[in-house]
Amino acid sequence: MCFFLDKLNLAKDEYESNFVSAVVPSGEIGVKFDDIGAFEEVKRALNELVILPMRRPELFSHGNLLRPCKGILLFGPPGTGKTLLAKALATEAGANFISITGSTLTSKVLF
């Protein structure tokens, strides 16, 4: 409960409070790569693209050839495991997971 109250204090307005309330700390997600039975190639790629640069930034500090990616895009039809992979990635990387919908993103534009 304390964490939730701290998150709400960060929000400047109602729009931001929608985002802050959607943040899930990595310790509360509860999904790891080992929990996912398939997608071995995808899990390996996510590990190399996201987790490795976070854990070993010195490997990417020399030259322009080996720079970490700035983002990833998981795409596909509904029910194919995109959210599950994103939650597992957040857990493995020790990052927060932000669960938002498209309508949340467009609501500020419309009002």
C-alpha positions as CSV (number, residue, x, y, z in Angstrom):
1,M,0.0,0.0,0.0
2,C,2.9,2.4,0.8
3,F,4.3,1.9,-2.7
4,F,1.0,2.7,-4.3
5,L,0.6,5.9,-2.3
6,D,4.2,6.9,-3.3
7,K,3.4,6.4,-7.0
8,L,0.3,8.6,-6.8
9,N,2.3,11.4,-5.3
10,L,4.5,11.4,-8.4
11,A,1.6,12.2,-10.7
12,K,1.1,15.8,-11.7
13,D,-2.4,15.4,-13.0
14,E,-5.2,12.9,-13.6
15,Y,-3.7,11.9,-16.9
16,E,-0.3,11.0,-15.3
17,S,-2.0,9.2,-12.4
18,N,-3.5,6.8,-15.0
19,F,0.1,5.9,-16.0
20,V,1.5,5.8,-12.5
21,S,-1.2,3.4,-11.4
22,A,-0.3,1.1,-14.2
23,V,3.4,0.6,-13.1
24,V,4.1,-2.8,-11.7
25,P,7.5,-3.3,-9.9
26,S,9.6,-6.2,-11.2
27,G,9.3,-8.1,-7.9
28,E,5.5,-8.1,-8.2
29,I,5.2,-9.3,-11.8
30,G,5.8,-13.0,-11.1
31,V,6.7,-14.2,-14.6
32,K,10.2,-15.3,-15.7
33,F,11.6,-16.7,-18.9
34,D,11.7,-20.1,-17.4
35,D,7.9,-20.0,-17.0
36,I,7.5,-19.7,-20.8
37,G,7.6,-23.1,-22.5
38,A,8.4,-22.0,-26.0
39,F,9.9,-19.0,-27.8
40,E,13.5,-20.0,-27.1
41,E,14.8,-18.0,-30.0
42,V,12.8,-14.9,-29.0
43,K,13.9,-15.2,-25.4
44,R,17.6,-15.5,-26.4
45,A,17.2,-12.4,-28.7
46,L,15.5,-10.4,-25.9
47,N,18.3,-11.4,-23.5
48,E,20.9,-10.2,-26.0
49,L,19.1,-7.0,-26.9
50,V,17.8,-5.8,-23.6
51,I,19.2,-7.6,-20.6
52,L,22.9,-7.9,-21.6
53,P,23.3,-4.1,-22.2
54,M,21.7,-3.4,-18.9
55,R,23.9,-5.9,-16.9
56,R,27.1,-5.3,-18.9
57,P,27.2,-1.7,-20.2
58,E,31.0,-1.8,-20.6
59,L,30.6,-4.2,-23.5
60,F,28.8,-1.5,-25.5
61,S,30.8,1.5,-24.5
62,H,33.5,1.2,-27.3
63,G,32.8,2.2,-30.9
64,N,29.6,2.6,-32.8
65,L,29.2,-1.0,-34.0
66,L,28.1,-2.4,-30.7
67,R,25.5,0.0,-29.4
68,P,22.5,-1.3,-27.4
69,C,19.1,-1.0,-29.1
70,K,16.9,1.9,-28.1
71,G,13.7,-0.2,-28.0
72,I,11.9,-3.3,-29.2
73,L,8.5,-3.9,-30.7
74,L,6.6,-7.1,-30.1
75,F,3.9,-7.6,-32.6
76,G,1.5,-10.3,-33.7
77,P,-2.1,-11.3,-33.3
78,P,-3.9,-11.4,-29.9
79,G,-3.1,-14.3,-27.7
80,T,0.4,-15.1,-29.0
81,G,2.3,-14.3,-25.8
82,K,3.5,-10.7,-26.4
83,T,2.5,-9.5,-23.0
84,L,3.8,-12.6,-21.3
85,L,7.2,-12.1,-22.9
86,A,7.2,-8.4,-22.0
87,K,6.4,-9.2,-18.3
88,A,9.1,-11.9,-18.2
89,L,11.6,-9.5,-19.8
90,A,10.8,-6.9,-17.2
91,T,11.3,-9.4,-14.4
92,E,14.6,-10.7,-15.8
93,A,15.9,-7.2,-16.4
94,G,14.8,-5.9,-13.0
95,A,12.6,-3.2,-14.6
96,N,9.1,-2.0,-13.9
97,F,6.3,-3.2,-16.2
98,I,3.8,-0.5,-17.3
99,S,0.5,-2.0,-18.4
100,I,-1.3,0.6,-20.6
101,T,-3.9,0.4,-23.3
102,G,-4.2,2.4,-26.5
103,S,-7.2,4.2,-25.2
104,T,-5.1,5.5,-22.3
105,L,-2.5,6.9,-24.6
106,T,-5.1,8.8,-26.8
107,S,-7.3,10.0,-23.9
108,K,-5.2,13.2,-23.3
109,V,-5.2,14.0,-27.0
110,L,-9.0,13.9,-27.1
111,F,-9.6,16.1,-24.0
